[in-house]
Structure formats: structure tokens, C-alpha cells
């Protein structure tokens, strides 16, 4: 199979993990393969459906935590997985400590604190479960079943769904599902065709960011289909630099298309208003970024889980937003962003606000894991359309997406994108009888 056709799921499988020490772990470890596959499918669907129990706890998160003895031993086979888990544990401790530190000057909510902790625990446990699931099912099937779960979890009763059912209902689920099916079929031309179709759909559904994600995905899939020389050196860093340049070009092209009315008059008017107000499409569409920067300067150590901002904090954030000529005196800022909590509409911002500097470092670890994996896959021409779409969307969420609504997708993104460690050459050598003979001779002497 040529490099252009290979996907990440054809990579070398990790070595089997050692038998777990708990009863649950031993049961799953010794179960027939069909039982493990059934567990994986059910839990993937339940996690993606996001069935709430209480205080941010979901059925899927509970299932993943219960399966901790099964997936924890597998983490050592994936690059950065144990660091991610450790960073999450430290961040939770930091969030609790900061909340206690902020209590004399800020109101706190135990329910919101538990919800923030439950959300991060669910993310870490979910990623661990998906990493174990990759030893049971191919990546394509994991994406398919997760897409099914997101589709089953769509709520037609929401206001956003009523305004735009495709954009706020079925877009993400069907994109993951369809691209997962093309990955299962292992046909690059089919991946490209489906990605092109989804790009066209985005143009007529007032979805500027989705259009950008899909256009980048199409270009990268097409790039990997080019003829290459097997002896040519490949660099993940060079691939990432190329991706950065390509993203900048795509951004400027899309902005020009929008202003020309290619994505509809409503999108054009909204974009034009944001440009006139702030001078930037990014800042106009996501003014929360300036609030985040202002708050980081105002209180660098963060706030803590469940901590509500006081009037001084809100004033600092609004001052930062007003600096880009955005009027922060509105219901969105007063109620959504700072209505008894801190919501900065970005994973990096939310992690910093809730968990402090360790939370910020955790967000950076996540960002490095995603970007590193994309670079490695693109440089080796093994990046599938579904992985590219997920990775690009996740990078956007790190800067411009709230953690609560992004966490379900982030579980799948990290679970599929974290790369497996290559088996050590020394371990392979020790398995060869010829390599054992000199050692046996020395022992006999």
C-alpha cells in the first residue's frame, strides 16, 4: 500500500499491556475479543451522547472512570499520555487551592466547582479509554461509533438548533461519521470527495469556521495524494510550518470570499459589522480573547474552580474588551461570561481561570500533543481526513471554544491523535535468539 493511501490506523500496534491487578481489569483483560469490542462500542456511544447525571457528571465519564484499571496500563504505550494525566491531577489540586485562596474576596459555588472538576476528570478518563479502545478497534471504527453517539445526543429542542439545525445539530456528528466511513474504506479519493461535499454544505449554512476547517482538510488530503519519492526526507516541523502558512492563506481567502458575498448576504453583513467594530475578523468574532488577556494581567494566578468574578475582575475584563472598540455592556458579557462564573470561551482561558497556572500548562500540553501529531501524520502522508478535521477543529477550540461544549470532541481528538511510541530497538533485539546467546555464554562463565 502506498504512503498516500496508508492511514494512521495502519501503524504498528502497541505491545500488549501487562495484566491489570484489579478484578475489573483482569476480567476485561481476559474476556474474549468480542466482549471487549462490545464494551468499547457501548462506552464510546455513551460518552459521545453526553448523558448528564448531575453537577456536570455524565454516564460516559462514570463508565470511563470505572474502567480506569483497564486503560491506565496502556498509557505508557502512547507519547505524552501519562504526562497529560499527571498534568490533569495537578491542575485539579491547583483549582481547589485557588478557590480556597480566593474565597475571602470572591463568591464561590460548590456546584460549579464540582462541575469543573467533573468535566476535567471526564476528559482525562475519556481520553484514556479511547487510547485503550485503539488496541481493540481500528481508529476508523472508533470515529464511526463516536459519530453515532454525537448524532444520538443531538437535542432538537435547543434554540440554536431551531435557528440552524445543520450548524448546531448534525454538522459535527455527520462529518465525523462520514469521514470515519471513508477512513474505514481506505480510499483517498473518497475521503477527498466527501470532504469537498461537506465544504460545499458549509458554504450554504452560514458556518464560517466549519468552512475554513473543511477547506483546510480538503487541501491537506489533496496534498498527501501527490506523488512523492520514498527516499525524500520528511520533517514534522517543516510540515507544521507549511500548515501555518497554509492556514494564513486560507484565512485571508475565506475573508475575501465572505466579503464578496460567496457565503451569503447574512454572513457578509455579520462579518462586515465585526470588521468595522474591531478592525479584525478574529477579535470581532471572539472578543473574549481580549478579556482573557486583560484578566491574566489583572490576576495572573487565576481564580479557582467555582469562583465567581468580583466587580474589579469584571471591570478589568470589560476594559480589555473596550480597548478593541467592542461594547462589553451587554447581556452576553454580563450573563454568559461573568454571570456568577468565569467563562472565557476558550479551553486555554477556561483552564487558566479555573485551575490557574497548572491549568494553563495542561492546556499547552494538550495543544502540543495535537499539533505534534498533526505534523507527524502530514509529514508522513498518513493523515486521514477525519483526523485532520478533528485536529484543526481542536486547535481552534483551544483558543476560541468553551471547554464545556468542546470537551466531548476533545476526548475523541486526543484519543485518536496521541501517537503511539515506537517499540525500542533493544526490546526487539532481545527477542531474537541470536542476541541471547552471548549473554547466556557470559552467564555460564
C-alpha positions as CSV (number, residue, x, y, z in Angstrom):
1,X,0.0,0.0,0.0
2,X,1.4,3.4,-1.0
3,X,2.2,6.1,1.6
4,X,-0.6,8.2,0.2
5,X,-3.2,5.6,0.9
6,X,-1.9,4.5,4.3
7,X,-3.7,6.0,7.3
8,X,-2.7,6.2,10.9
9,X,-4.6,3.1,11.8
10,X,-2.2,1.0,9.7
11,X,0.6,2.0,12.1
12,X,2.3,-0.7,14.3
13,X,0.1,-1.8,17.1
14,X,1.5,-1.2,20.6
15,X,2.7,-4.2,22.6
16,X,0.0,-5.8,24.8
17,X,-0.2,-4.1,28.2
18,X,0.6,-6.2,31.3
19,X,-2.4,-7.9,33.0
20,X,-4.1,-5.4,35.3
21,X,-4.1,-6.1,39.1
22,X,-7.7,-5.3,39.9
23,X,-10.7,-7.6,39.4
24,X,-12.3,-5.3,36.9
25,X,-9.1,-5.0,34.9
26,X,-8.4,-8.8,35.0
27,X,-12.0,-9.5,33.9
28,X,-11.8,-7.2,30.8
29,X,-8.2,-8.3,30.1
30,X,-9.1,-12.0,30.0
31,X,-12.5,-11.5,28.2
32,X,-13.0,-12.8,24.6
33,X,-12.3,-10.1,22.0
34,X,-16.0,-9.8,21.2
35,X,-16.7,-8.7,24.8
36,X,-14.0,-6.1,24.6
37,X,-15.4,-4.8,21.3
38,X,-18.9,-4.6,22.8
39,X,-17.6,-2.7,25.8
40,X,-15.8,-0.2,23.5
41,X,-18.7,0.4,21.3
42,X,-21.2,0.9,24.1
43,X,-18.9,3.3,26.1
44,X,-17.9,5.3,23.0
45,X,-21.6,5.9,22.1
46,X,-22.5,6.8,25.7
47,X,-19.6,9.2,26.1
48,X,-20.4,10.9,22.9
49,X,-24.1,11.2,23.8
50,X,-23.2,13.1,27.0
51,X,-26.0,11.8,29.2
52,X,-25.9,14.1,32.3
53,X,-26.4,12.7,35.8
54,X,-25.8,15.8,38.0
55,X,-23.3,18.6,38.6
56,X,-21.5,18.0,35.3
57,X,-21.1,14.3,35.9
58,X,-22.1,12.2,32.8
59,X,-22.8,8.5,32.4
60,X,-19.9,8.2,30.0
61,X,-17.5,9.8,32.4
62,X,-18.5,7.4,35.2
63,X,-18.0,4.4,32.8
64,X,-14.6,5.6,31.8
65,X,-13.5,6.2,35.4
66,X,-14.8,2.7,36.4
67,X,-12.6,1.2,33.6
68,X,-9.5,3.0,34.9
69,X,-7.8,-0.3,35.7
70,X,-8.2,-1.3,32.1
71,X,-6.9,1.8,30.3
72,X,-4.3,3.0,32.8
73,X,-1.6,0.4,31.9
74,X,-2.0,1.3,28.2
75,X,-1.0,4.9,28.7
76,X,2.8,4.1,28.8
77,X,2.5,3.0,25.1
78,X,1.4,6.5,24.0
79,X,3.6,9.6,23.7
80,X,2.7,12.1,26.4
81,X,-0.4,10.2,27.7
82,X,1.0,9.9,31.3
83,X,2.1,13.5,31.3
84,X,-1.4,14.5,30.3
85,X,-2.9,12.6,33.2
86,X,-0.4,13.9,35.7
87,X,-1.0,17.5,34.4
88,X,-4.7,17.0,34.9
89,X,-4.3,15.8,38.5
90,X,-2.0,18.7,39.4
91,X,-4.5,21.1,37.8
92,X,-7.4,19.8,39.8
93,X,-5.4,20.3,43.0
94,X,-4.4,23.8,42.0
95,X,-8.1,24.6,41.2
96,X,-9.2,23.6,44.6
97,X,-6.4,25.5,46.3
98,X,-7.0,28.7,44.3
99,X,-10.7,28.5,45.1
100,X,-9.9,28.5,48.8
101,X,-7.4,31.3,48.3
102,X,-10.0,33.4,46.5
103,X,-12.8,32.8,49.0
104,X,-12.2,35.9,51.1
105,X,-12.7,38.3,48.2
106,X,-14.9,36.2,45.8
107,X,-18.1,34.3,46.0
108,X,-17.8,30.6,45.3
109,X,-20.2,27.9,44.2
110,X,-19.7,24.3,45.3
111,X,-21.9,23.0,42.5
112,X,-19.9,24.8,39.8
113,X,-16.6,23.7,41.4
114,X,-17.7,20.1,41.3
115,X,-18.9,20.5,37.7
116,X,-15.5,21.9,36.6
117,X,-13.6,19.1,38.4
118,X,-16.0,16.5,36.9
119,X,-15.5,17.9,33.5
120,X,-11.7,17.6,33.6
121,X,-11.9,14.2,35.2
122,X,-14.3,13.1,32.4
123,X,-11.9,14.4,29.8
124,X,-8.8,12.6,31.2
125,X,-10.7,9.3,31.8
126,X,-12.3,9.6,28.3
127,X,-9.0,10.1,26.6
128,X,-7.5,7.1,28.5
129,X,-10.5,4.9,27.5
130,X,-10.1,5.9,23.8
131,X,-6.4,5.1,23.9
132,X,-7.3,1.6,25.2
133,X,-10.1,1.3,22.6
134,X,-7.5,1.8,19.9
135,X,-6.0,-1.6,20.9
136,X,-9.4,-3.2,20.4
137,X,-10.8,-1.5,17.3
138,X,-9.3,0.4,14.3
139,X,-9.3,4.2,14.5
140,X,-11.9,4.4,11.8
141,X,-14.5,2.4,13.7
142,X,-13.8,4.4,16.9
143,X,-14.6,7.6,14.9
144,X,-17.7,6.0,13.4
145,X,-19.2,4.9,16.7
146,X,-18.3,8.2,18.3
147,X,-20.0,10.0,15.5
148,X,-23.1,7.8,16.0
149,X,-23.1,8.8,19.7
150,X,-22.9,12.5,19.0
151,X,-25.7,12.1,16.4
152,X,-27.9,10.4,19.0
153,X,-27.1,13.1,21.5
154,X,-28.4,16.0,19.3
155,X,-31.1,18.0,21.0
156,X,-33.7,19.3,18.6
157,X,-35.3,21.3,21.4
158,X,-32.4,23.8,21.8
159,X,-32.8,27.4,20.5
160,X,-29.6,27.2,18.4
161,X,-30.8,24.0,16.7
162,X,-34.1,25.8,15.7
163,X,-32.0,28.6,14.2
164,X,-29.7,26.4,12.2
165,X,-30.2,22.6,12.5
166,X,-27.2,21.7,10.4
167,X,-24.7,24.0,12.0
168,X,-25.8,23.5,15.6
169,X,-27.2,20.0,15.3
170,X,-25.9,17.5,12.8
171,X,-22.7,19.1,11.3
172,X,-20.1,17.7,13.7
173,X,-21.7,14.3,14.1
174,X,-22.2,13.6,10.4
175,X,-18.8,14.9,9.5
176,X,-17.1,12.6,11.9
177,X,-19.3,9.7,10.9
178,X,-18.9,10.2,7.1
179,X,-15.2,10.8,7.3
180,X,-14.8,7.8,9.6
181,X,-16.5,5.6,7.0
182,X,-14.2,6.8,4.3
183,X,-11.2,6.0,6.5
184,X,-12.6,2.5,7.0
185,X,-12.8,2.1,3.2
186,X,-9.2,3.3,2.8
187,X,-9.9,5.3,-0.3
188,X,-8.1,8.6,-0.5
189,X,-10.2,9.8,-3.5
190,X,-13.4,9.1,-1.5
191,X,-12.1,11.0,1.6
192,X,-11.4,13.9,-0.7
193,X,-14.8,13.8,-2.4
194,X,-16.7,13.6,1.0
195,X,-14.6,16.4,2.4
196,X,-15.4,18.5,-0.7
197,X,-19.1,17.9,-0.3
198,X,-19.0,18.9,3.4
199,X,-17.1,22.0,2.4
200,X,-19.9,23.0,0.0
201,X,-22.5,22.3,2.6
202,X,-20.7,24.7,5.0
203,X,-20.8,27.5,2.4
204,X,-24.6,27.5,2.4
205,X,-25.3,27.0,6.1
206,X,-23.7,30.2,7.5
207,X,-20.8,28.3,9.0
208,X,-17.6,30.3,8.5
209,X,-15.3,28.4,10.9
210,X,-16.6,25.0,9.6
211,X,-16.0,26.1,6.0
212,X,-12.4,27.0,7.0
213,X,-11.8,23.7,8.8
214,X,-13.2,21.7,5.8
215,X,-11.3,23.7,3.2
216,X,-8.0,23.1,5.1
217,X,-8.8,19.4,5.4
218,X,-9.5,19.2,1.6
219,X,-6.2,20.9,0.8
220,X,-4.2,18.7,3.1
221,X,-5.8,15.5,1.9
222,X,-5.2,16.6,-1.7
223,X,-1.6,17.4,-0.8
224,X,-1.0,14.0,0.6
225,X,-2.2,12.4,-2.7
226,X,0.7,14.0,-4.7
227,X,3.4,11.6,-6.0
228,X,6.4,11.5,-3.6
229,X,9.8,10.0,-3.7
230,X,10.3,7.3,-0.9
231,X,13.9,8.5,-0.2
232,X,12.9,12.0,0.4
233,X,13.5,13.3,3.9
234,X,10.4,14.3,5.8
235,X,10.2,16.7,8.8
236,X,7.2,17.2,11.1
237,X,8.5,20.7,11.9
238,X,8.6,21.6,8.2
239,X,5.1,20.2,7.8
240,X,3.8,22.4,10.7
241,X,5.4,25.5,9.3
242,X,3.7,24.7,6.0
243,X,0.4,24.2,7.8
244,X,0.8,27.6,9.4
245,X,1.4,29.3,6.1
246,X,-1.5,27.5,4.5
247,X,-3.8,28.4,7.4
248,X,-2.9,32.0,7.0
249,X,-3.6,31.9,3.2
250,X,-6.9,30.1,3.7
251,X,-8.0,32.7,6.4
252,X,-7.4,35.6,4.0
253,X,-9.0,33.8,1.1
254,X,-12.1,33.0,3.1
255,X,-12.3,36.6,4.5
256,X,-12.2,37.9,0.9
257,X,-14.9,35.4,-0.2
258,X,-17.2,36.3,2.7
259,X,-16.9,40.0,1.9
260,X,-17.7,39.3,-1.7
261,X,-20.9,37.5,-0.6
262,X,-19.8,34.0,-1.6
263,X,-21.1,32.6,1.7
264,X,-24.4,34.5,1.7
265,X,-25.5,38.0,2.5
266,X,-26.2,37.3,6.2
267,X,-22.7,36.1,6.7
268,X,-21.3,39.0,4.8
269,X,-23.2,41.6,6.8
270,X,-22.2,39.9,10.1
271,X,-18.5,39.8,9.1
272,X,-18.5,43.4,7.9
273,X,-20.0,44.6,11.1
274,X,-17.3,42.8,13.1
275,X,-14.6,44.2,11.0
276,X,-15.9,47.7,11.3
277,X,-16.3,47.4,15.0
278,X,-12.9,45.9,15.9
279,X,-10.8,46.0,12.7
280,X,-10.2,42.3,12.9
281,X,-12.4,39.3,12.0
282,X,-10.9,37.2,14.8
283,X,-11.2,39.8,17.5
284,X,-14.6,40.9,16.2
285,X,-15.9,37.3,16.3
286,X,-14.2,36.4,19.5
287,X,-13.7,39.5,21.7
288,X,-13.4,37.1,24.7
289,X,-9.7,36.8,23.8
290,X,-9.0,40.4,24.9
291,X,-11.0,39.8,28.1
292,X,-8.8,36.8,28.8
293,X,-5.6,38.8,28.3
294,X,-6.8,41.6,30.5
295,X,-7.7,39.1,33.3
296,X,-4.4,37.4,33.1
297,X,-2.7,40.7,33.6
298,X,-5.2,41.6,36.4
299,X,-4.9,38.3,38.3
300,X,-2.1,36.1,36.8
301,X,-2.6,33.1,39.1
302,X,-6.2,32.5,38.1
303,X,-9.4,32.3,40.2
304,X,-10.1,28.6,41.1
305,X,-12.9,26.2,40.4
306,X,-16.4,27.5,41.2
307,X,-15.1,31.1,41.8
308,X,-17.3,34.0,40.6
309,X,-15.6,37.2,39.5
310,X,-15.9,40.3,41.7
311,X,-16.7,43.8,40.3
312,X,-12.9,44.6,39.9
313,X,-12.4,41.5,37.8
314,X,-15.3,42.3,35.6
315,X,-14.2,45.9,35.2
316,X,-10.7,44.7,34.1
317,X,-12.2,42.3,31.6
318,X,-14.6,44.9,30.1
319,X,-11.7,47.4,29.9
320,X,-9.8,45.0,27.8
321,X,-12.7,44.3,25.5
322,X,-13.4,48.0,25.2
323,X,-9.8,48.6,24.0
324,X,-10.7,47.0,20.7
325,X,-13.8,49.2,20.3
326,X,-16.2,46.3,21.4
327,X,-19.1,47.4,23.6
328,X,-18.9,45.0,26.6
329,X,-22.1,46.3,28.3
330,X,-24.4,43.6,27.1
331,X,-26.2,40.5,28.3
332,X,-23.7,38.2,26.7
333,X,-20.8,39.6,28.8
334,X,-22.8,40.2,32.0
335,X,-24.7,36.9,32.0
336,X,-22.8,34.3,29.9
337,X,-19.2,35.3,30.6
338,X,-19.4,36.7,34.1
339,X,-22.8,35.8,35.5
340,X,-21.7,34.2,38.7
341,X,-18.8,32.4,37.0
342,X,-15.9,33.0,34.6
343,X,-16.4,31.7,31.1
344,X,-13.8,32.9,28.6
345,X,-15.0,30.9,25.6
346,X,-11.6,29.2,25.1
347,X,-10.1,26.0,26.6
348,X,-6.9,27.8,27.4
349,X,-8.8,30.7,29.1
350,X,-11.2,28.4,30.9
351,X,-8.3,26.1,32.2
352,X,-6.3,29.1,33.4
353,X,-9.3,30.7,35.1
354,X,-10.4,27.5,36.8
355,X,-7.1,25.8,37.5
356,X,-4.5,28.6,37.5
357,X,-1.0,28.3,36.0
358,X,-1.1,24.4,36.2
359,X,-4.3,24.6,34.1
360,X,-2.6,26.8,31.6
361,X,0.3,24.3,31.4
362,X,-2.2,21.5,30.9
363,X,-3.8,23.4,28.0
364,X,-0.4,23.8,26.5
365,X,0.3,20.1,26.9
366,X,-2.9,19.3,25.0
367,X,-2.1,21.8,22.3
368,X,1.4,20.3,21.8
369,X,0.0,16.8,21.7
370,X,-2.4,17.8,19.0
371,X,-0.1,19.9,16.9
372,X,2.8,17.4,17.1
373,X,0.6,14.5,16.0
374,X,-0.8,16.5,13.0
375,X,2.7,17.4,12.0
376,X,3.9,13.8,12.2
377,X,1.0,12.4,10.2
378,X,1.1,15.1,7.5
379,X,4.9,14.8,7.1
380,X,4.5,11.0,6.6
381,X,1.3,11.3,4.3
382,X,-0.7,9.3,6.8
383,X,-3.1,12.0,8.0
384,X,-6.7,10.9,7.3
385,X,-9.5,13.4,6.6
386,X,-11.2,12.7,9.9
387,X,-8.0,13.2,11.9
388,X,-7.3,16.4,10.1
389,X,-10.8,17.8,10.6
390,X,-10.7,16.8,14.3
391,X,-7.2,18.2,14.8
392,X,-7.9,21.5,13.1
393,X,-11.2,22.0,15.0
394,X,-9.5,21.2,18.3
395,X,-6.7,23.8,17.8
396,X,-9.5,26.3,17.1
397,X,-11.3,25.3,20.3
398,X,-8.1,25.7,22.3
399,X,-8.3,29.4,21.6
400,X,-11.9,30.1,20.7
401,X,-14.1,27.3,22.1
402,X,-15.5,26.9,25.7
403,X,-14.3,23.8,27.5
404,X,-17.8,22.6,28.4
405,X,-19.1,22.3,24.8
406,X,-15.7,21.3,23.4
407,X,-14.8,18.5,25.9
408,X,-16.8,15.8,24.2
409,X,-15.0,16.4,20.9
410,X,-11.7,16.8,22.7
411,X,-11.9,13.3,24.1
412,X,-12.0,11.9,20.6
413,X,-9.4,14.3,19.3
414,X,-6.8,13.4,21.9
415,X,-7.7,9.8,22.0
416,X,-7.1,9.4,18.2
417,X,-4.3,11.9,17.7
418,X,-1.9,11.0,20.6
419,X,0.8,9.0,18.8
420,X,2.0,5.5,19.8
421,X,5.6,5.1,20.9
422,X,7.8,3.1,18.5
423,X,9.0,-0.2,20.1
424,X,12.5,0.2,21.3
425,X,15.2,-1.5,19.2
426,X,16.7,-3.1,22.2
427,X,13.5,-4.8,23.1
428,X,13.2,-6.2,19.6
429,X,16.8,-7.4,19.7
430,X,16.3,-9.2,23.0
431,X,13.5,-11.3,21.4
432,X,15.9,-12.7,18.8
433,X,17.6,-16.0,20.0
434,X,20.9,-14.9,18.4
435,X,21.1,-11.9,20.6
436,X,20.5,-14.0,23.7
437,X,23.4,-16.4,23.1
438,X,26.3,-14.0,24.0
439,X,24.5,-13.2,27.3
440,X,24.0,-16.9,28.1
441,X,27.6,-17.6,27.4
442,X,28.7,-14.8,29.8
443,X,26.4,-16.1,32.5
444,X,27.8,-19.6,32.2
445,X,31.3,-18.2,32.7
